Amino acid sequence: MPDTQRGNSTAGSSNAWWRLLRWLSGLWVLPVYGMLSWVLPASPLAARWLLVGAVLLAPVPALLVYFRQRNRAMMEIRNAREEVEQLKLQLETVRFRTARLREELSAADQQAHLSRQLTLLGQFTAGFMHEFNNPLAIVTSRIEVLLEERAEDAALCRDLQQMLKETRYMGNIARTLLQALRRERGGEVFEPSAPSEALEDALAALVPLARERGVRVLQELAEVPRVNLPAHVVSEVVRGLLSNALDALHGREGATIWIRLEPYRIDGAKVVLRIEDNGPGVPEAIREHLFEPFVSQSPGRERLGLGLFLGASLLDMYDGRIWYEERAGGGASFVIEIPPARFTRDQPYHWFVGGNPS
């Protein structure tokens, strides 16, 4: 505090001296005025002109000093303004980086929370599937026994065959879902599947519900090779998409679902399956997060919690993928790409590469 007061008093005294010097600088004309008065002839007119000239020239040094200080002050003001603008830019940069860091921190926190949820879900599912598979195995074996005991009843055997097919499908899906939740592919050995057969299985389970709700299901199935996925995985992904489409089309007039298996034109390319509907589609706000778990903000598609996430995880396990497109004319379009099987009994290597078997 004393140093500040001492600095202020020193600056004040310095300014006072400068003001005194500016006032005294006008005295420089006195010697010049005296010399010219002695040299020039004495007359009242000359004396007046000398006096006027002395008065006009007296403030010249003070004016020069003033303009110099003014220019210096203007330069300092410009520099200060430039510094202020630079500080503003730096402040905006800091604010932007702070906002980005907050967003990244929030995203990391959400991701950590989601990872914890998935870990807990995987642990719960593992325990549940263990308890689920035991009674399922009992039901499956009992159905097999009933098929042998009631072989003479054709109608009952058809129902039992369908029940046995569904229970085995449930067991396969239970095993595969565990792998999907853990994001790891098991060492299971499976036969390459025919997409058309997997589609038939999925449609057999959901077409009755579609008819009950007045939804048309149209198929455009081209001939494609077998794919490198188990049949129950293809069927489960299709079932999930069809179920979502039926929910979105509930109560909608002229509701239609298209199932398109595109023609296979290039050897080695992916097999492409499209499932489309003329429903409300998916809001743009959640399209980027559509295949993340627990996304459920879409009116008319309220069951987007884990279905699409599990479907995408299942496909990812077998080098397939799925994405969403907005359907031309309105509605939703889900595109599935599946790798073809390279070596099968019905599709040898020379056929796959387009060679000549001979």
PLY file of the C-alpha trace (Angstrom):
ply
format ascii 1.0
element vertex 358
property float x
property float y
property float z
element edge 357
property int vertex1
property int vertex2
end_header
0.00 0.00 0.00
2.74 2.54 0.81
4.52 1.64 -2.45
1.33 2.34 -4.39
0.87 5.67 -2.72
4.51 6.55 -3.38
4.11 5.58 -7.06
0.96 7.66 -7.40
2.61 10.71 -5.80
5.65 10.35 -8.09
3.43 10.14 -11.19
1.45 13.17 -10.01
4.57 15.27 -9.47
5.94 14.20 -12.86
2.73 15.31 -14.58
2.85 18.65 -12.75
6.41 19.26 -13.97
5.39 18.43 -17.55
2.51 20.92 -17.38
4.84 23.60 -16.02
7.36 22.92 -18.78
4.66 23.18 -21.46
3.63 26.57 -20.11
7.23 27.75 -19.92
8.01 26.49 -23.44
6.23 29.55 -24.83
9.01 31.80 -23.45
11.32 30.76 -26.27
9.91 33.59 -28.41
11.12 36.31 -26.00
14.78 36.27 -27.12
13.71 36.11 -30.76
11.23 38.95 -30.20
13.90 41.11 -28.55
16.44 40.44 -31.31
13.98 41.26 -34.08
12.86 44.41 -32.28
16.48 45.60 -32.13
17.20 44.68 -35.77
14.05 45.91 -37.44
13.26 49.64 -37.71
11.28 50.99 -34.81
7.72 51.66 -35.83
4.35 50.98 -34.24
3.23 48.74 -37.17
6.37 46.55 -37.02
6.03 46.26 -33.25
2.43 45.10 -33.63
3.37 42.47 -36.24
6.22 41.23 -34.08
3.90 40.96 -31.11
1.28 39.06 -33.14
3.94 36.71 -34.53
5.37 36.11 -31.04
1.91 35.32 -29.67
1.17 32.93 -32.55
4.55 31.18 -32.40
4.74 30.86 -28.62
2.50 27.71 -28.31
4.23 25.87 -31.20
6.47 23.68 -28.94
3.52 22.88 -26.68
1.40 21.97 -29.71
4.14 19.75 -31.12
4.45 17.97 -27.78
0.65 17.69 -27.58
0.31 16.16 -31.06
3.16 13.78 -30.37
1.57 12.66 -27.13
-1.82 12.45 -28.87
-0.42 10.20 -31.61
1.26 8.05 -29.00
-2.00 7.83 -27.03
-3.96 6.91 -30.19
-1.42 4.20 -30.99
-1.71 2.86 -27.44
-5.50 2.89 -27.78
-5.32 0.93 -31.04
-2.91 -1.54 -29.48
-5.18 -1.84 -26.47
-8.17 -2.48 -28.71
-6.25 -5.14 -30.63
-5.25 -6.76 -27.36
-8.88 -6.64 -26.21
-10.00 -8.33 -29.44
-7.30 -10.97 -29.06
-8.37 -11.54 -25.47
-11.97 -11.88 -26.63
-10.92 -14.46 -29.23
-8.91 -16.33 -26.63
-11.86 -16.18 -24.25
-14.20 -17.55 -26.92
-11.67 -20.29 -27.65
-11.49 -21.15 -23.96
-15.29 -21.17 -23.74
-15.55 -23.40 -26.80
-12.93 -25.81 -25.48
-14.61 -25.82 -22.09
-17.96 -26.65 -23.71
-16.32 -29.40 -25.76
-14.65 -30.82 -22.67
-17.96 -30.75 -20.83
-19.65 -32.58 -23.69
-16.86 -35.14 -23.87
-16.95 -35.58 -20.10
-20.72 -36.00 -20.20
-20.44 -38.50 -23.06
-17.71 -40.40 -21.22
-19.85 -40.43 -18.09
-22.85 -41.71 -20.05
-20.67 -44.32 -21.74
-19.31 -45.45 -18.38
-22.84 -45.62 -17.00
-23.97 -47.55 -20.07
-21.03 -49.94 -19.82
-21.92 -50.58 -16.20
-25.55 -51.19 -17.19
-24.45 -53.62 -19.90
-22.12 -55.40 -17.48
-24.91 -55.80 -14.96
-27.27 -56.84 -17.75
-24.80 -59.44 -18.99
-24.35 -60.83 -15.48
-28.10 -60.95 -14.94
-28.70 -62.51 -18.36
-26.05 -65.17 -17.77
-27.72 -66.22 -14.53
-31.18 -66.02 -16.05
-30.22 -68.05 -19.12
-28.73 -70.73 -16.90
-32.00 -71.06 -15.02
-33.99 -70.67 -18.24
-32.16 -73.39 -20.17
-32.86 -76.08 -17.56
-36.68 -76.03 -17.83
-36.38 -75.40 -21.57
-34.33 -78.56 -21.96
-36.94 -80.49 -19.95
-39.75 -79.14 -22.14
-37.80 -80.02 -25.30
-37.12 -83.57 -24.19
-40.75 -84.02 -23.10
-41.99 -82.85 -26.50
-39.65 -85.34 -28.19
-41.10 -88.12 -26.00
-44.65 -87.04 -26.83
-43.82 -87.15 -30.54
-42.80 -90.78 -30.17
-45.76 -91.69 -27.96
-48.42 -89.94 -30.10
-47.02 -90.69 -33.52
-50.42 -91.94 -34.70
-52.08 -88.53 -34.07
-51.06 -86.51 -37.14
-52.68 -83.24 -36.03
-51.10 -83.36 -32.60
-47.73 -84.28 -34.09
-47.83 -81.19 -36.32
-48.42 -79.00 -33.28
-45.72 -80.80 -31.32
-43.27 -80.42 -34.22
-43.92 -76.68 -34.27
-43.49 -76.47 -30.49
-40.25 -78.47 -30.69
-38.98 -76.18 -33.44
-39.72 -73.08 -31.36
-38.13 -74.48 -28.18
-34.96 -75.38 -30.07
-34.98 -71.93 -31.62
-35.30 -70.41 -28.12
-32.32 -72.44 -26.95
-30.19 -71.32 -29.92
-31.14 -67.68 -29.44
-30.46 -67.85 -25.70
-26.95 -69.12 -26.38
-26.31 -66.58 -29.14
-27.67 -63.63 -27.14
-25.17 -64.35 -24.41
-22.39 -64.10 -26.97
-23.86 -60.88 -28.34
-24.06 -59.24 -24.91
-20.46 -60.24 -24.25
-19.50 -59.11 -27.79
-17.63 -62.28 -28.53
-18.12 -64.97 -31.10
-18.19 -68.46 -29.78
-16.39 -71.41 -31.25
-19.61 -73.05 -32.42
-19.72 -74.93 -35.68
-22.74 -74.14 -37.84
-23.99 -74.82 -41.32
-24.25 -71.81 -43.67
-27.89 -70.85 -43.91
-30.24 -69.98 -46.75
-31.68 -66.49 -46.16
-35.00 -67.42 -47.81
-35.50 -70.30 -45.35
-34.66 -68.08 -42.37
-37.16 -65.51 -43.68
-39.83 -68.19 -43.91
-39.25 -69.16 -40.27
-39.50 -65.54 -39.13
-42.62 -64.90 -41.21
-44.30 -68.05 -39.93
-44.06 -66.64 -36.40
-45.28 -63.10 -37.19
-47.55 -63.27 -40.25
-50.59 -64.34 -38.15
-50.15 -61.22 -36.00
-49.75 -59.08 -39.13
-53.00 -60.46 -40.57
-54.78 -59.85 -37.30
-53.68 -56.17 -37.40
-54.48 -55.74 -41.09
-50.85 -55.31 -42.17
-49.85 -56.59 -45.60
-46.49 -58.35 -45.85
-45.06 -58.35 -49.38
-42.02 -60.42 -50.33
-39.59 -59.84 -53.18
-37.04 -62.63 -52.80
-34.27 -63.06 -55.34
-31.99 -66.06 -55.55
-28.88 -65.59 -53.40
-26.15 -67.91 -52.12
-26.04 -69.26 -48.60
-24.68 -66.88 -45.98
-22.06 -67.24 -43.28
-24.53 -66.97 -40.39
-26.54 -69.53 -38.43
-30.16 -69.64 -39.59
-31.51 -68.71 -36.15
-29.42 -65.49 -36.15
-30.89 -64.34 -39.47
-34.34 -65.30 -38.25
-33.93 -63.42 -34.95
-32.73 -60.21 -36.62
-35.64 -60.35 -39.08
-38.13 -61.10 -36.31
-36.96 -58.08 -34.35
-37.29 -55.76 -37.36
-40.70 -57.15 -38.30
-41.91 -56.80 -34.72
-40.79 -53.15 -34.63
-42.49 -52.52 -37.97
-45.75 -54.08 -36.77
-45.69 -51.86 -33.68
-45.04 -48.77 -35.79
-47.87 -49.64 -38.21
-50.46 -50.45 -35.54
-53.75 -48.76 -36.42
-52.40 -47.28 -39.65
-54.54 -47.48 -42.79
-52.90 -49.21 -45.75
-50.08 -50.53 -43.54
-47.57 -52.53 -45.57
-44.23 -54.23 -44.91
-41.85 -55.05 -47.76
-39.22 -57.79 -47.43
-36.72 -57.55 -50.28
-33.85 -59.94 -50.85
-31.88 -58.17 -53.57
-30.44 -60.04 -56.57
-26.91 -61.31 -56.11
-24.91 -59.98 -59.07
-21.23 -59.90 -58.07
-19.34 -62.89 -56.66
-17.95 -62.14 -53.20
-20.30 -59.21 -52.53
-22.50 -59.05 -49.46
-26.03 -60.44 -49.55
-28.43 -57.51 -49.09
-31.78 -57.78 -47.32
-34.16 -54.82 -46.93
-37.11 -54.61 -44.57
-39.25 -51.54 -45.22
-42.59 -50.19 -44.01
-44.77 -47.17 -44.73
-45.06 -46.17 -41.09
-43.96 -42.93 -39.41
-40.26 -43.70 -39.78
-37.61 -42.96 -37.19
-37.15 -39.36 -35.94
-33.94 -37.75 -37.11
-32.99 -36.90 -33.53
-32.27 -40.53 -32.60
-31.05 -41.97 -35.91
-27.39 -41.64 -34.93
-28.08 -43.58 -31.71
-30.57 -46.04 -33.17
-28.40 -49.11 -32.64
-27.24 -48.16 -29.15
-28.85 -49.86 -26.15
-31.78 -48.31 -24.29
-32.70 -45.81 -27.03
-36.47 -45.40 -26.66
-37.65 -41.95 -27.72
-39.43 -42.64 -30.99
-43.24 -42.32 -31.08
-44.71 -45.43 -32.68
-41.46 -47.36 -32.09
-41.43 -47.58 -28.31
-39.60 -50.92 -28.19
-36.22 -49.63 -29.26
-34.57 -50.53 -25.98
-32.35 -53.51 -26.77
-33.82 -55.11 -29.91
-31.89 -53.18 -32.54
-28.75 -53.17 -30.40
-28.86 -56.95 -30.06
-29.61 -57.38 -33.76
-26.65 -55.19 -34.72
-24.45 -57.04 -32.19
-25.46 -60.42 -33.59
-24.66 -59.34 -37.14
-21.37 -57.79 -36.06
-20.31 -61.13 -34.56
-20.52 -62.70 -38.00
-19.10 -59.78 -40.04
-22.52 -58.49 -41.05
-23.99 -55.05 -40.49
-27.26 -53.16 -40.41
-28.17 -49.52 -40.94
-31.22 -47.30 -41.31
-32.37 -45.41 -44.38
-35.34 -43.12 -44.90
-37.70 -44.86 -47.29
-38.62 -43.04 -50.50
-42.27 -42.10 -50.15
-42.17 -42.10 -46.37
-41.52 -44.75 -43.76
-38.54 -46.73 -42.53
-36.03 -48.91 -44.34
-33.53 -51.17 -42.57
-30.75 -52.58 -44.72
-28.91 -55.75 -43.70
-25.64 -56.88 -45.28
-24.57 -60.49 -44.72
-21.35 -62.14 -45.94
-21.89 -65.11 -48.27
-20.57 -68.53 -47.37
-17.47 -69.33 -49.41
-17.43 -73.12 -49.17
-20.53 -75.28 -48.95
-21.52 -78.60 -50.40
-24.01 -76.95 -52.76
-21.80 -73.95 -53.49
-18.18 -75.05 -54.10
-15.30 -72.63 -54.41
-15.18 -72.61 -58.21
-18.80 -71.38 -58.29
-18.06 -68.65 -55.77
-15.19 -67.20 -57.78
-16.99 -67.68 -61.07
-14.55 -70.28 -62.36
-15.14 -73.32 -64.51
-15.71 -76.57 -62.58
-14.23 -78.56 -65.46
0 1
1 2
2 3
3 4
4 5
5 6
6 7
7 8
8 9
9 10
10 11
11 12
12 13
13 14
14 15
15 16
16 17
17 18
18 19
19 20
20 21
21 22
22 23
23 24
24 25
25 26
26 27
27 28
28 29
29 30
30 31
31 32
32 33
33 34
34 35
35 36
36 37
37 38
38 39
39 40
40 41
41 42
42 43
43 44
44 45
45 46
46 47
47 48
48 49
49 50
50 51
51 52
52 53
53 54
54 55
55 56
56 57
57 58
58 59
59 60
60 61
61 62
62 63
63 64
64 65
65 66
66 67
67 68
68 69
69 70
70 71
71 72
72 73
73 74
74 75
75 76
76 77
77 78
78 79
79 80
80 81
81 82
82 83
83 84
84 85
85 86
86 87
87 88
88 89
89 90
90 91
91 92
92 93
93 94
94 95
95 96
96 97
97 98
98 99
99 100
100 101
101 102
102 103
103 104
104 105
105 106
106 107
107 108
108 109
109 110
110 111
111 112
112 113
113 114
114 115
115 116
116 117
117 118
118 119
119 120
120 121
121 122
122 123
123 124
124 125
125 126
126 127
127 128
128 129
129 130
130 131
131 132
132 133
133 134
134 135
135 136
136 137
137 138
138 139
139 140
140 141
141 142
142 143
143 144
144 145
145 146
146 147
147 148
148 149
149 150
150 151
151 152
152 153
153 154
154 155
155 156
156 157
157 158
158 159
159 160
160 161
161 162
162 163
163 164
164 165
165 166
166 167
167 168
168 169
169 170
170 171
171 172
172 173
173 174
174 175
175 176
176 177
177 178
178 179
179 180
180 181
181 182
182 183
183 184
184 185
185 186
186 187
187 188
188 189
189 190
190 191
191 192
192 193
193 194
194 195
195 196
196 197
197 198
198 199
199 200
200 201
201 202
202 203
203 204
204 205
205 206
206 207
207 208
208 209
209 210
210 211
211 212
212 213
213 214
214 215
215 216
216 217
217 218
218 219
219 220
220 221
221 222
222 223
223 224
224 225
225 226
226 227
227 228
228 229
229 230
230 231
231 232
232 233
233 234
234 235
235 236
236 237
237 238
238 239
239 240
240 241
241 242
242 243
243 244
244 245
245 246
246 247
247 248
248 249
249 250
250 251
251 252
252 253
253 254
254 255
255 256
256 257
257 258
258 259
259 260
260 261
261 262
262 263
263 264
264 265
265 266
266 267
267 268
268 269
269 270
270 271
271 272
272 273
273 274
274 275
275 276
276 277
277 278
278 279
279 280
280 281
281 282
282 283
283 284
284 285
285 286
286 287
287 288
288 289
289 290
290 291
291 292
292 293
293 294
294 295
295 296
296 297
297 298
298 299
299 300
300 301
301 302
302 303
303 304
304 305
305 306
306 307
307 308
308 309
309 310
310 311
311 312
312 313
313 314
314 315
315 316
316 317
317 318
318 319
319 320
320 321
321 322
322 323
323 324
324 325
325 326
326 327
327 328
328 329
329 330
330 331
331 332
332 333
333 334
334 335
335 336
336 337
337 338
338 339
339 340
340 341
341 342
342 343
343 344
344 345
345 346
346 347
347 348
348 349
349 350
350 351
351 352
352 353
353 354
354 355
355 356
356 357
